[in-house]
Amino acid sequence: MVIGFSIALIVFSVLLMMLVLMHKGKGGGLSDMFGGGMQSSVGGSSVAERNLDRITIVIALLWFACIVVLGILMKLGS
């Protein structure tokens, strides 16, 4: 069971990194390094940005839940 949650945590971590990097940059910062400072025709829609925000929040909550469950399982296992 611990291995399953560990694998899920790795998958959610990678997804969360990719989703955060996909967000449109709001100004100077690290997002400009990855093309966030340039205007692109792909990510200009506000509906797409809101959906990306929602998906990011759901993945972040699942990531947090995996960490909590893993902590509980590790504590009960030892």
mmJSON file of the N, C-alpha and C atoms, coordinates in Angstrom:
{"data_MODEL":{"atom_site":{
"group_PDB":["ATOM","ATOM","ATOM","ATOM","ATOM","ATOM","ATOM","ATOM","ATOM","ATOM","ATOM","ATOM","ATOM","ATOM","ATOM","ATOM","ATOM","ATOM","ATOM","ATOM","ATOM","ATOM","ATOM","ATOM","ATOM","ATOM","ATOM","ATOM","ATOM","ATOM","ATOM","ATOM","ATOM","ATOM","ATOM","ATOM","ATOM","ATOM","ATOM","ATOM","ATOM","ATOM","ATOM","ATOM","ATOM","ATOM","ATOM","ATOM","ATOM","ATOM","ATOM","ATOM","ATOM","ATOM","ATOM","ATOM","ATOM","ATOM","ATOM","ATOM","ATOM","ATOM","ATOM","ATOM","ATOM","ATOM","ATOM","ATOM","ATOM","ATOM","ATOM","ATOM","ATOM","ATOM","ATOM","ATOM","ATOM","ATOM","ATOM","ATOM","ATOM","ATOM","ATOM","ATOM","ATOM","ATOM","ATOM","ATOM","ATOM","ATOM","ATOM","ATOM","ATOM","ATOM","ATOM","ATOM","ATOM","ATOM","ATOM","ATOM","ATOM","ATOM","ATOM","ATOM","ATOM","ATOM","ATOM","ATOM","ATOM","ATOM","ATOM","ATOM","ATOM","ATOM","ATOM","ATOM","ATOM","ATOM","ATOM","ATOM","ATOM","ATOM","ATOM","ATOM","ATOM","ATOM","ATOM","ATOM","ATOM","ATOM","ATOM","ATOM","ATOM","ATOM","ATOM","ATOM","ATOM","ATOM","ATOM","ATOM","ATOM","ATOM","ATOM","ATOM","ATOM","ATOM","ATOM","ATOM","ATOM","ATOM","ATOM","ATOM","ATOM","ATOM","ATOM","ATOM","ATOM","ATOM","ATOM","ATOM","ATOM","ATOM","ATOM","ATOM","ATOM","ATOM","ATOM","ATOM","ATOM","ATOM","ATOM","ATOM","ATOM","ATOM","ATOM","ATOM","ATOM","ATOM","ATOM","ATOM","ATOM","ATOM","ATOM","ATOM","ATOM","ATOM","ATOM","ATOM","ATOM","ATOM","ATOM","ATOM","ATOM","ATOM","ATOM","ATOM","ATOM","ATOM","ATOM","ATOM","ATOM","ATOM","ATOM","ATOM","ATOM","ATOM","ATOM","ATOM","ATOM","ATOM","ATOM","ATOM","ATOM","ATOM","ATOM","ATOM","ATOM","ATOM","ATOM","ATOM","ATOM","ATOM","ATOM","ATOM","ATOM","ATOM","ATOM","ATOM","ATOM","ATOM","ATOM","ATOM","ATOM","ATOM"],
"id":[1,2,3,4,5,6,7,8,9,10,11,12,13,14,15,16,17,18,19,20,21,22,23,24,25,26,27,28,29,30,31,32,33,34,35,36,37,38,39,40,41,42,43,44,45,46,47,48,49,50,51,52,53,54,55,56,57,58,59,60,61,62,63,64,65,66,67,68,69,70,71,72,73,74,75,76,77,78,79,80,81,82,83,84,85,86,87,88,89,90,91,92,93,94,95,96,97,98,99,100,101,102,103,104,105,106,107,108,109,110,111,112,113,114,115,116,117,118,119,120,121,122,123,124,125,126,127,128,129,130,131,132,133,134,135,136,137,138,139,140,141,142,143,144,145,146,147,148,149,150,151,152,153,154,155,156,157,158,159,160,161,162,163,164,165,166,167,168,169,170,171,172,173,174,175,176,177,178,179,180,181,182,183,184,185,186,187,188,189,190,191,192,193,194,195,196,197,198,199,200,201,202,203,204,205,206,207,208,209,210,211,212,213,214,215,216,217,218,219,220,221,222,223,224,225,226,227,228,229,230,231,232,233,234],
"type_symbol":["N","C","C","N","C","C","N","C","C","N","C","C","N","C","C","N","C","C","N","C","C","N","C","C","N","C","C","N","C","C","N","C","C","N","C","C","N","C","C","N","C","C","N","C","C","N","C","C","N","C","C","N","C","C","N","C","C","N","C","C","N","C","C","N","C","C","N","C","C","N","C","C","N","C","C","N","C","C","N","C","C","N","C","C","N","C","C","N","C","C","N","C","C","N","C","C","N","C","C","N","C","C","N","C","C","N","C","C","N","C","C","N","C","C","N","C","C","N","C","C","N","C","C","N","C","C","N","C","C","N","C","C","N","C","C","N","C","C","N","C","C","N","C","C","N","C","C","N","C","C","N","C","C","N","C","C","N","C","C","N","C","C","N","C","C","N","C","C","N","C","C","N","C","C","N","C","C","N","C","C","N","C","C","N","C","C","N","C","C","N","C","C","N","C","C","N","C","C","N","C","C","N","C","C","N","C","C","N","C","C","N","C","C","N","C","C","N","C","C","N","C","C","N","C","C","N","C","C","N","C","C","N","C","C"],
"label_atom_id":["N","CA","C","N","CA","C","N","CA","C","N","CA","C","N","CA","C","N","CA","C","N","CA","C","N","CA","C","N","CA","C","N","CA","C","N","CA","C","N","CA","C","N","CA","C","N","CA","C","N","CA","C","N","CA","C","N","CA","C","N","CA","C","N","CA","C","N","CA","C","N","CA","C","N","CA","C","N","CA","C","N","CA","C","N","CA","C","N","CA","C","N","CA","C","N","CA","C","N","CA","C","N","CA","C","N","CA","C","N","CA","C","N","CA","C","N","CA","C","N","CA","C","N","CA","C","N","CA","C","N","CA","C","N","CA","C","N","CA","C","N","CA","C","N","CA","C","N","CA","C","N","CA","C","N","CA","C","N","CA","C","N","CA","C","N","CA","C","N","CA","C","N","CA","C","N","CA","C","N","CA","C","N","CA","C","N","CA","C","N","CA","C","N","CA","C","N","CA","C","N","CA","C","N","CA","C","N","CA","C","N","CA","C","N","CA","C","N","CA","C","N","CA","C","N","CA","C","N","CA","C","N","CA","C","N","CA","C","N","CA","C","N","CA","C","N","CA","C","N","CA","C","N","CA","C","N","CA","C","N","CA","C","N","CA","C","N","CA","C","N","CA","C"],
"label_alt_id":[null,null,null,null,null,null,null,null,null,null,null,null,null,null,null,null,null,null,null,null,null,null,null,null,null,null,null,null,null,null,null,null,null,null,null,null,null,null,null,null,null,null,null,null,null,null,null,null,null,null,null,null,null,null,null,null,null,null,null,null,null,null,null,null,null,null,null,null,null,null,null,null,null,null,null,null,null,null,null,null,null,null,null,null,null,null,null,null,null,null,null,null,null,null,null,null,null,null,null,null,null,null,null,null,null,null,null,null,null,null,null,null,null,null,null,null,null,null,null,null,null,null,null,null,null,null,null,null,null,null,null,null,null,null,null,null,null,null,null,null,null,null,null,null,null,null,null,null,null,null,null,null,null,null,null,null,null,null,null,null,null,null,null,null,null,null,null,null,null,null,null,null,null,null,null,null,null,null,null,null,null,null,null,null,null,null,null,null,null,null,null,null,null,null,null,null,null,null,null,null,null,null,null,null,null,null,null,null,null,null,null,null,null,null,null,null,null,null,null,null,null,null,null,null,null,null,null,null,null,null,null,null,null,null],
"label_comp_id":["MET","MET","MET","VAL","VAL","VAL","ILE","ILE","ILE","GLY","GLY","GLY","PHE","PHE","PHE","SER","SER","SER","ILE","ILE","ILE","ALA","ALA","ALA","LEU","LEU","LEU","ILE","ILE","ILE","VAL","VAL","VAL","PHE","PHE","PHE","SER","SER","SER","VAL","VAL","VAL","LEU","LEU","LEU","LEU","LEU","LEU","MET","MET","MET","MET","MET","MET","LEU","LEU","LEU","VAL","VAL","VAL","LEU","LEU","LEU","MET","MET","MET","HIS","HIS","HIS","LYS","LYS","LYS","GLY","GLY","GLY","LYS","LYS","LYS","GLY","GLY","GLY","GLY","GLY","GLY","GLY","GLY","GLY","LEU","LEU","LEU","SER","SER","SER","ASP","ASP","ASP","MET","MET","MET","PHE","PHE","PHE","GLY","GLY","GLY","GLY","GLY","GLY","GLY","GLY","GLY","MET","MET","MET","GLN","GLN","GLN","SER","SER","SER","SER","SER","SER","VAL","VAL","VAL","GLY","GLY","GLY","GLY","GLY","GLY","SER","SER","SER","SER","SER","SER","VAL","VAL","VAL","ALA","ALA","ALA","GLU","GLU","GLU","ARG","ARG","ARG","ASN","ASN","ASN","LEU","LEU","LEU","ASP","ASP","ASP","ARG","ARG","ARG","ILE","ILE","ILE","THR","THR","THR","ILE","ILE","ILE","VAL","VAL","VAL","ILE","ILE","ILE","ALA","ALA","ALA","LEU","LEU","LEU","LEU","LEU","LEU","TRP","TRP","TRP","PHE","PHE","PHE","ALA","ALA","ALA","CYS","CYS","CYS","ILE","ILE","ILE","VAL","VAL","VAL","VAL","VAL","VAL","LEU","LEU","LEU","GLY","GLY","GLY","ILE","ILE","ILE","LEU","LEU","LEU","MET","MET","MET","LYS","LYS","LYS","LEU","LEU","LEU","GLY","GLY","GLY","SER","SER","SER"],
"label_asym_id":["A","A","A","A","A","A","A","A","A","A","A","A","A","A","A","A","A","A","A","A","A","A","A","A","A","A","A","A","A","A","A","A","A","A","A","A","A","A","A","A","A","A","A","A","A","A","A","A","A","A","A","A","A","A","A","A","A","A","A","A","A","A","A","A","A","A","A","A","A","A","A","A","A","A","A","A","A","A","A","A","A","A","A","A","A","A","A","A","A","A","A","A","A","A","A","A","A","A","A","A","A","A","A","A","A","A","A","A","A","A","A","A","A","A","A","A","A","A","A","A","A","A","A","A","A","A","A","A","A","A","A","A","A","A","A","A","A","A","A","A","A","A","A","A","A","A","A","A","A","A","A","A","A","A","A","A","A","A","A","A","A","A","A","A","A","A","A","A","A","A","A","A","A","A","A","A","A","A","A","A","A","A","A","A","A","A","A","A","A","A","A","A","A","A","A","A","A","A","A","A","A","A","A","A","A","A","A","A","A","A","A","A","A","A","A","A","A","A","A","A","A","A","A","A","A","A","A","A","A","A","A","A","A","A"],
"label_entity_id":["1","1","1","1","1","1","1","1","1","1","1","1","1","1","1","1","1","1","1","1","1","1","1","1","1","1","1","1","1","1","1","1","1","1","1","1","1","1","1","1","1","1","1","1","1","1","1","1","1","1","1","1","1","1","1","1","1","1","1","1","1","1","1","1","1","1","1","1","1","1","1","1","1","1","1","1","1","1","1","1","1","1","1","1","1","1","1","1","1","1","1","1","1","1","1","1","1","1","1","1","1","1","1","1","1","1","1","1","1","1","1","1","1","1","1","1","1","1","1","1","1","1","1","1","1","1","1","1","1","1","1","1","1","1","1","1","1","1","1","1","1","1","1","1","1","1","1","1","1","1","1","1","1","1","1","1","1","1","1","1","1","1","1","1","1","1","1","1","1","1","1","1","1","1","1","1","1","1","1","1","1","1","1","1","1","1","1","1","1","1","1","1","1","1","1","1","1","1","1","1","1","1","1","1","1","1","1","1","1","1","1","1","1","1","1","1","1","1","1","1","1","1","1","1","1","1","1","1","1","1","1","1","1","1"],
"label_seq_id":[1,1,1,2,2,2,3,3,3,4,4,4,5,5,5,6,6,6,7,7,7,8,8,8,9,9,9,10,10,10,11,11,11,12,12,12,13,13,13,14,14,14,15,15,15,16,16,16,17,17,17,18,18,18,19,19,19,20,20,20,21,21,21,22,22,22,23,23,23,24,24,24,25,25,25,26,26,26,27,27,27,28,28,28,29,29,29,30,30,30,31,31,31,32,32,32,33,33,33,34,34,34,35,35,35,36,36,36,37,37,37,38,38,38,39,39,39,40,40,40,41,41,41,42,42,42,43,43,43,44,44,44,45,45,45,46,46,46,47,47,47,48,48,48,49,49,49,50,50,50,51,51,51,52,52,52,53,53,53,54,54,54,55,55,55,56,56,56,57,57,57,58,58,58,59,59,59,60,60,60,61,61,61,62,62,62,63,63,63,64,64,64,65,65,65,66,66,66,67,67,67,68,68,68,69,69,69,70,70,70,71,71,71,72,72,72,73,73,73,74,74,74,75,75,75,76,76,76,77,77,77,78,78,78],
"pdbx_PDB_ins_code":[null,null,null,null,null,null,null,null,null,null,null,null,null,null,null,null,null,null,null,null,null,null,null,null,null,null,null,null,null,null,null,null,null,null,null,null,null,null,null,null,null,null,null,null,null,null,null,null,null,null,null,null,null,null,null,null,null,null,null,null,null,null,null,null,null,null,null,null,null,null,null,null,null,null,null,null,null,null,null,null,null,null,null,null,null,null,null,null,null,null,null,null,null,null,null,null,null,null,null,null,null,null,null,null,null,null,null,null,null,null,null,null,null,null,null,null,null,null,null,null,null,null,null,null,null,null,null,null,null,null,null,null,null,null,null,null,null,null,null,null,null,null,null,null,null,null,null,null,null,null,null,null,null,null,null,null,null,null,null,null,null,null,null,null,null,null,null,null,null,null,null,null,null,null,null,null,null,null,null,null,null,null,null,null,null,null,null,null,null,null,null,null,null,null,null,null,null,null,null,null,null,null,null,null,null,null,null,null,null,null,null,null,null,null,null,null,null,null,null,null,null,null,null,null,null,null,null,null,null,null,null,null,null,null],
"Cartn_x":[0.826,0.0,0.872,1.976,2.891,3.511,3.817,4.428,3.446,2.172,1.163,1.034,0.998,0.912,2.207,3.332,4.602,4.636,4.16,4.098,3.123,1.966,0.988,1.578,2.364,2.99,3.979,4.738,5.682,4.934,3.859,3.08,2.443,1.843,1.225,2.266,3.467,4.526,4.926,5.09,5.458,4.334,3.09,1.952,1.856,2.078,1.992,3.07,4.278,5.346,4.986,4.471,4.118,2.981,1.99,0.858,1.269,2.138,2.589,3.396,4.218,5.007,4.148,2.961,2.081,1.336,1.279,0.57,1.227,0.39,0.88,1.583,2.736,3.496,2.794,2.835,2.191,3.19,4.404,5.416,6.78,7.775,9.132,9.24,10.06,10.253,10.721,10.629,11.1,10.238,8.97,8.114,8.585,9.307,9.843,10.927,11.626,12.663,12.077,10.856,10.229,9.234,9.34,8.471,7.196,7.073,5.859,5.71,6.794,6.724,6.289,6.346,5.953,4.459,3.823,2.42,2.294,1.48,1.279,-0.195,-0.499,-1.897,-2.522,-1.715,-2.238,-2.936,-2.328,-2.863,-3.523,-4.11,-4.662,-6.075,-6.755,-8.158,-8.299,-9.253,-9.472,-10.145,-10.961,-11.596,-10.537,-9.592,-8.515,-7.67,-7.429,-6.635,-7.366,-8.675,-9.462,-9.493,-9.638,-9.628,-8.266,-7.198,-5.856,-5.686,-6.229,-6.185,-6.925,-8.095,-8.889,-8.174,-7.622,-6.912,-5.689,-4.989,-3.812,-4.198,-5.305,-5.756,-6.134,-6.828,-7.226,-5.995,-5.032,-3.806,-3.029,-2.993,-2.284,-2.951,-4.276,-4.976,-4.732,-4.71,-4.399,-2.963,-2.046,-0.647,-0.536,-1.237,-1.215,-1.83,-2.932,-3.574,-2.643,-1.9,-0.94,0.134,0.604,1.633,1.093,-0.134,-0.736,-0.941,-1.481,-1.719,-0.404,0.61,1.917,2.501,2.341,2.824,2.126,0.81,0.046,0.451,0.607,0.998,2.395,3.301,4.668,4.666,3.84,3.794,3.175,2.13,1.485,2.331,3.132,3.955,5.165,5.603,6.818,6.506],
"Cartn_y":[-1.192,0.0,1.257,1.203,2.34,2.553,1.464,1.58,2.224,1.858,2.445,3.944,4.374,5.808,6.53,5.855,6.466,6.696,5.717,5.873,6.978,7.017,8.075,9.445,9.54,10.81,11.262,10.334,10.685,11.174,10.466,10.854,12.23,12.455,13.754,14.869,14.57,15.574,16.016,15.048,15.382,16.157,15.713,16.431,17.854,18.026,19.351,20.277,19.76,20.583,21.012,20.076,20.412,21.421,21.268,22.193,23.593,23.685,24.998,25.693,24.942,25.543,25.955,25.372,25.728,27.038,27.51,28.749,29.932,30.883,32.093,32.955,33.49,34.325,35.646,36.117,37.375,38.527,38.289,39.332,38.688,39.456,38.943,37.837,36.884,35.774,34.556,33.422,32.19,31.765,32.179,31.779,32.394,33.523,34.138,33.267,32.48,31.604,30.544,30.118,29.042,29.57,30.825,31.378,31.974,32.125,32.685,34.167,34.853,36.287,36.653,35.705,35.978,35.742,36.534,36.33,35.203,34.23,33.136,33.003,32.538,32.388,31.137,30.251,28.992,29.199,29.932,30.03,31.344,32.024,33.336,33.342,32.212,32.163,32.179,32.951,32.999,31.72,31.087,29.82,28.738,28.692,27.704,27.958,29.22,29.544,29.149,29.38,28.982,27.464,26.744,25.282,24.763,25.39,25.011,25.261,26.367,26.65,25.579,25.193,24.176,22.829,22.436,21.154,21.178,22.317,22.442,22.32,22.937,22.872,21.44,20.727,19.343,18.449,18.594,17.781,18.131,19.415,19.815,19.226,19.179,18.578,17.075,16.41,14.976,14.716,15.585,15.486,15.616,16.607,16.817,15.63,15.082,13.933,12.718,12.531,11.416,11.564,12.789,13.018,12.72,13.15,12.909,11.41,10.715,9.275,8.526,8.909,8.26,8.489,9.694,9.97,9.116,8.962,8.137,6.672,6.203,4.798,4.526,5.459,5.279,5.274,6.13,6.187,4.905,4.41,3.191,1.963,2.001,0.85,0.671,1.73,1.604,1.475],
"Cartn_z":[0.0,0.0,0.0,0.729,0.767,-0.605,-1.292,-2.618,-3.594,-3.501,-4.375,-4.177,-2.92,-2.64,-3.017,-2.896,-3.303,-4.812,-5.566,-7.024,-7.398,-6.723,-6.983,-6.666,-5.603,-5.237,-6.31,-6.862,-7.931,-9.163,-9.529,-10.704,-10.493,-9.324,-9.046,-8.998,-8.524,-8.481,-9.885,-10.774,-12.156,-12.835,-12.646,-13.223,-12.704,-11.408,-10.811,-11.353,-11.525,-12.114,-13.525,-14.321,-15.695,-15.748,-14.887,-14.891,-14.452,-13.457,-12.997,-14.092,-14.802,-15.876,-17.071,-17.219,-18.317,-18.088,-16.836,-16.542,-17.237,-17.593,-18.24,-17.202,-17.559,-16.641,-16.395,-15.17,-14.813,-14.749,-15.163,-15.108,-15.035,-14.655,-14.563,-13.546,-13.819,-12.903,-13.662,-13.015,-13.634,-14.816,-14.843,-15.959,-17.271,-17.219,-18.434,-19.068,-18.257,-18.793,-19.711,-19.415,-20.172,-21.199,-21.568,-22.596,-22.058,-20.753,-20.178,-20.421,-20.725,-20.954,-22.356,-23.286,-24.663,-24.825,-25.651,-25.948,-26.953,-26.649,-27.583,-27.896,-29.083,-29.481,-28.88,-28.306,-27.788,-26.446,-25.52,-24.168,-23.856,-24.814,-24.563,-24.026,-24.027,-23.638,-22.123,-21.646,-20.198,-19.709,-20.555,-20.173,-20.011,-20.923,-20.82,-19.576,-19.272,-18.083,-16.803,-16.763,-15.584,-15.434,-16.544,-16.466,-16.023,-16.492,-16.063,-14.564,-14.077,-12.635,-11.839,-12.308,-11.604,-11.583,-12.718,-12.792,-11.877,-11.842,-10.982,-9.512,-9.127,-7.728,-7.35,-8.239,-7.953,-7.798,-8.704,-8.62,-7.352,-6.989,-5.766,-4.525,-4.503,-3.362,-3.287,-4.437,-4.452,-4.009,-4.417,-4.004,-2.48,-1.918,-0.474,0.263,-0.267,0.367,0.357,-0.731,-0.783,0.284,0.48,1.499,2.893,3.164,4.485,4.711,3.715,3.851,4.007,3.24,3.389,4.78,5.307,6.67,7.703,7.556,8.501,8.381,7.131,6.941,7.48,7.295,7.812,9.346,9.94,11.405,11.979,11.343,11.844,11.562,10.511,10.164,11.059,11.718,12.543,14.017],
"occupancy":[1.0,1.0,1.0,1.0,1.0,1.0,1.0,1.0,1.0,1.0,1.0,1.0,1.0,1.0,1.0,1.0,1.0,1.0,1.0,1.0,1.0,1.0,1.0,1.0,1.0,1.0,1.0,1.0,1.0,1.0,1.0,1.0,1.0,1.0,1.0,1.0,1.0,1.0,1.0,1.0,1.0,1.0,1.0,1.0,1.0,1.0,1.0,1.0,1.0,1.0,1.0,1.0,1.0,1.0,1.0,1.0,1.0,1.0,1.0,1.0,1.0,1.0,1.0,1.0,1.0,1.0,1.0,1.0,1.0,1.0,1.0,1.0,1.0,1.0,1.0,1.0,1.0,1.0,1.0,1.0,1.0,1.0,1.0,1.0,1.0,1.0,1.0,1.0,1.0,1.0,1.0,1.0,1.0,1.0,1.0,1.0,1.0,1.0,1.0,1.0,1.0,1.0,1.0,1.0,1.0,1.0,1.0,1.0,1.0,1.0,1.0,1.0,1.0,1.0,1.0,1.0,1.0,1.0,1.0,1.0,1.0,1.0,1.0,1.0,1.0,1.0,1.0,1.0,1.0,1.0,1.0,1.0,1.0,1.0,1.0,1.0,1.0,1.0,1.0,1.0,1.0,1.0,1.0,1.0,1.0,1.0,1.0,1.0,1.0,1.0,1.0,1.0,1.0,1.0,1.0,1.0,1.0,1.0,1.0,1.0,1.0,1.0,1.0,1.0,1.0,1.0,1.0,1.0,1.0,1.0,1.0,1.0,1.0,1.0,1.0,1.0,1.0,1.0,1.0,1.0,1.0,1.0,1.0,1.0,1.0,1.0,1.0,1.0,1.0,1.0,1.0,1.0,1.0,1.0,1.0,1.0,1.0,1.0,1.0,1.0,1.0,1.0,1.0,1.0,1.0,1.0,1.0,1.0,1.0,1.0,1.0,1.0,1.0,1.0,1.0,1.0,1.0,1.0,1.0,1.0,1.0,1.0,1.0,1.0,1.0,1.0,1.0,1.0,1.0,1.0,1.0,1.0,1.0,1.0],
"B_iso_or_equiv":[0.0,0.0,0.0,0.0,0.0,0.0,0.0,0.0,0.0,0.0,0.0,0.0,0.0,0.0,0.0,0.0,0.0,0.0,0.0,0.0,0.0,0.0,0.0,0.0,0.0,0.0,0.0,0.0,0.0,0.0,0.0,0.0,0.0,0.0,0.0,0.0,0.0,0.0,0.0,0.0,0.0,0.0,0.0,0.0,0.0,0.0,0.0,0.0,0.0,0.0,0.0,0.0,0.0,0.0,0.0,0.0,0.0,0.0,0.0,0.0,0.0,0.0,0.0,0.0,0.0,0.0,0.0,0.0,0.0,0.0,0.0,0.0,0.0,0.0,0.0,0.0,0.0,0.0,0.0,0.0,0.0,0.0,0.0,0.0,0.0,0.0,0.0,0.0,0.0,0.0,0.0,0.0,0.0,0.0,0.0,0.0,0.0,0.0,0.0,0.0,0.0,0.0,0.0,0.0,0.0,0.0,0.0,0.0,0.0,0.0,0.0,0.0,0.0,0.0,0.0,0.0,0.0,0.0,0.0,0.0,0.0,0.0,0.0,0.0,0.0,0.0,0.0,0.0,0.0,0.0,0.0,0.0,0.0,0.0,0.0,0.0,0.0,0.0,0.0,0.0,0.0,0.0,0.0,0.0,0.0,0.0,0.0,0.0,0.0,0.0,0.0,0.0,0.0,0.0,0.0,0.0,0.0,0.0,0.0,0.0,0.0,0.0,0.0,0.0,0.0,0.0,0.0,0.0,0.0,0.0,0.0,0.0,0.0,0.0,0.0,0.0,0.0,0.0,0.0,0.0,0.0,0.0,0.0,0.0,0.0,0.0,0.0,0.0,0.0,0.0,0.0,0.0,0.0,0.0,0.0,0.0,0.0,0.0,0.0,0.0,0.0,0.0,0.0,0.0,0.0,0.0,0.0,0.0,0.0,0.0,0.0,0.0,0.0,0.0,0.0,0.0,0.0,0.0,0.0,0.0,0.0,0.0,0.0,0.0,0.0,0.0,0.0,0.0,0.0,0.0,0.0,0.0,0.0,0.0],
"pdbx_formal_charge":[null,null,null,null,null,null,null,null,null,null,null,null,null,null,null,null,null,null,null,null,null,null,null,null,null,null,null,null,null,null,null,null,null,null,null,null,null,null,null,null,null,null,null,null,null,null,null,null,null,null,null,null,null,null,null,null,null,null,null,null,null,null,null,null,null,null,null,null,null,null,null,null,null,null,null,null,null,null,null,null,null,null,null,null,null,null,null,null,null,null,null,null,null,null,null,null,null,null,null,null,null,null,null,null,null,null,null,null,null,null,null,null,null,null,null,null,null,null,null,null,null,null,null,null,null,null,null,null,null,null,null,null,null,null,null,null,null,null,null,null,null,null,null,null,null,null,null,null,null,null,null,null,null,null,null,null,null,null,null,null,null,null,null,null,null,null,null,null,null,null,null,null,null,null,null,null,null,null,null,null,null,null,null,null,null,null,null,null,null,null,null,null,null,null,null,null,null,null,null,null,null,null,null,null,null,null,null,null,null,null,null,null,null,null,null,null,null,null,null,null,null,null,null,null,null,null,null,null,null,null,null,null,null,null],
"auth_seq_id":[1,1,1,2,2,2,3,3,3,4,4,4,5,5,5,6,6,6,7,7,7,8,8,8,9,9,9,10,10,10,11,11,11,12,12,12,13,13,13,14,14,14,15,15,15,16,16,16,17,17,17,18,18,18,19,19,19,20,20,20,21,21,21,22,22,22,23,23,23,24,24,24,25,25,25,26,26,26,27,27,27,28,28,28,29,29,29,30,30,30,31,31,31,32,32,32,33,33,33,34,34,34,35,35,35,36,36,36,37,37,37,38,38,38,39,39,39,40,40,40,41,41,41,42,42,42,43,43,43,44,44,44,45,45,45,46,46,46,47,47,47,48,48,48,49,49,49,50,50,50,51,51,51,52,52,52,53,53,53,54,54,54,55,55,55,56,56,56,57,57,57,58,58,58,59,59,59,60,60,60,61,61,61,62,62,62,63,63,63,64,64,64,65,65,65,66,66,66,67,67,67,68,68,68,69,69,69,70,70,70,71,71,71,72,72,72,73,73,73,74,74,74,75,75,75,76,76,76,77,77,77,78,78,78],
"auth_comp_id":["MET","MET","MET","VAL","VAL","VAL","ILE","ILE","ILE","GLY","GLY","GLY","PHE","PHE","PHE","SER","SER","SER","ILE","ILE","ILE","ALA","ALA","ALA","LEU","LEU","LEU","ILE","ILE","ILE","VAL","VAL","VAL","PHE","PHE","PHE","SER","SER","SER","VAL","VAL","VAL","LEU","LEU","LEU","LEU","LEU","LEU","MET","MET","MET","MET","MET","MET","LEU","LEU","LEU","VAL","VAL","VAL","LEU","LEU","LEU","MET","MET","MET","HIS","HIS","HIS","LYS","LYS","LYS","GLY","GLY","GLY","LYS","LYS","LYS","GLY","GLY","GLY","GLY","GLY","GLY","GLY","GLY","GLY","LEU","LEU","LEU","SER","SER","SER","ASP","ASP","ASP","MET","MET","MET","PHE","PHE","PHE","GLY","GLY","GLY","GLY","GLY","GLY","GLY","GLY","GLY","MET","MET","MET","GLN","GLN","GLN","SER","SER","SER","SER","SER","SER","VAL","VAL","VAL","GLY","GLY","GLY","GLY","GLY","GLY","SER","SER","SER","SER","SER","SER","VAL","VAL","VAL","ALA","ALA","ALA","GLU","GLU","GLU","ARG","ARG","ARG","ASN","ASN","ASN","LEU","LEU","LEU","ASP","ASP","ASP","ARG","ARG","ARG","ILE","ILE","ILE","THR","THR","THR","ILE","ILE","ILE","VAL","VAL","VAL","ILE","ILE","ILE","ALA","ALA","ALA","LEU","LEU","LEU","LEU","LEU","LEU","TRP","TRP","TRP","PHE","PHE","PHE","ALA","ALA","ALA","CYS","CYS","CYS","ILE","ILE","ILE","VAL","VAL","VAL","VAL","VAL","VAL","LEU","LEU","LEU","GLY","GLY","GLY","ILE","ILE","ILE","LEU","LEU","LEU","MET","MET","MET","LYS","LYS","LYS","LEU","LEU","LEU","GLY","GLY","GLY","SER","SER","SER"],
"auth_asym_id":["A","A","A","A","A","A","A","A","A","A","A","A","A","A","A","A","A","A","A","A","A","A","A","A","A","A","A","A","A","A","A","A","A","A","A","A","A","A","A","A","A","A","A","A","A","A","A","A","A","A","A","A","A","A","A","A","A","A","A","A","A","A","A","A","A","A","A","A","A","A","A","A","A","A","A","A","A","A","A","A","A","A","A","A","A","A","A","A","A","A","A","A","A","A","A","A","A","A","A","A","A","A","A","A","A","A","A","A","A","A","A","A","A","A","A","A","A","A","A","A","A","A","A","A","A","A","A","A","A","A","A","A","A","A","A","A","A","A","A","A","A","A","A","A","A","A","A","A","A","A","A","A","A","A","A","A","A","A","A","A","A","A","A","A","A","A","A","A","A","A","A","A","A","A","A","A","A","A","A","A","A","A","A","A","A","A","A","A","A","A","A","A","A","A","A","A","A","A","A","A","A","A","A","A","A","A","A","A","A","A","A","A","A","A","A","A","A","A","A","A","A","A","A","A","A","A","A","A","A","A","A","A","A","A"],
"auth_atom_id":["N","CA","C","N","CA","C","N","CA","C","N","CA","C","N","CA","C","N","CA","C","N","CA","C","N","CA","C","N","CA","C","N","CA","C","N","CA","C","N","CA","C","N","CA","C","N","CA","C","N","CA","C","N","CA","C","N","CA","C","N","CA","C","N","CA","C","N","CA","C","N","CA","C","N","CA","C","N","CA","C","N","CA","C","N","CA","C","N","CA","C","N","CA","C","N","CA","C","N","CA","C","N","CA","C","N","CA","C","N","CA","C","N","CA","C","N","CA","C","N","CA","C","N","CA","C","N","CA","C","N","CA","C","N","CA","C","N","CA","C","N","CA","C","N","CA","C","N","CA","C","N","CA","C","N","CA","C","N","CA","C","N","CA","C","N","CA","C","N","CA","C","N","CA","C","N","CA","C","N","CA","C","N","CA","C","N","CA","C","N","CA","C","N","CA","C","N","CA","C","N","CA","C","N","CA","C","N","CA","C","N","CA","C","N","CA","C","N","CA","C","N","CA","C","N","CA","C","N","CA","C","N","CA","C","N","CA","C","N","CA","C","N","CA","C","N","CA","C","N","CA","C","N","CA","C","N","CA","C","N","CA","C","N","CA","C","N","CA","C","N","CA","C"],
"pdbx_PDB_model_num":[1,1,1,1,1,1,1,1,1,1,1,1,1,1,1,1,1,1,1,1,1,1,1,1,1,1,1,1,1,1,1,1,1,1,1,1,1,1,1,1,1,1,1,1,1,1,1,1,1,1,1,1,1,1,1,1,1,1,1,1,1,1,1,1,1,1,1,1,1,1,1,1,1,1,1,1,1,1,1,1,1,1,1,1,1,1,1,1,1,1,1,1,1,1,1,1,1,1,1,1,1,1,1,1,1,1,1,1,1,1,1,1,1,1,1,1,1,1,1,1,1,1,1,1,1,1,1,1,1,1,1,1,1,1,1,1,1,1,1,1,1,1,1,1,1,1,1,1,1,1,1,1,1,1,1,1,1,1,1,1,1,1,1,1,1,1,1,1,1,1,1,1,1,1,1,1,1,1,1,1,1,1,1,1,1,1,1,1,1,1,1,1,1,1,1,1,1,1,1,1,1,1,1,1,1,1,1,1,1,1,1,1,1,1,1,1,1,1,1,1,1,1,1,1,1,1,1,1,1,1,1,1,1,1]
}}}
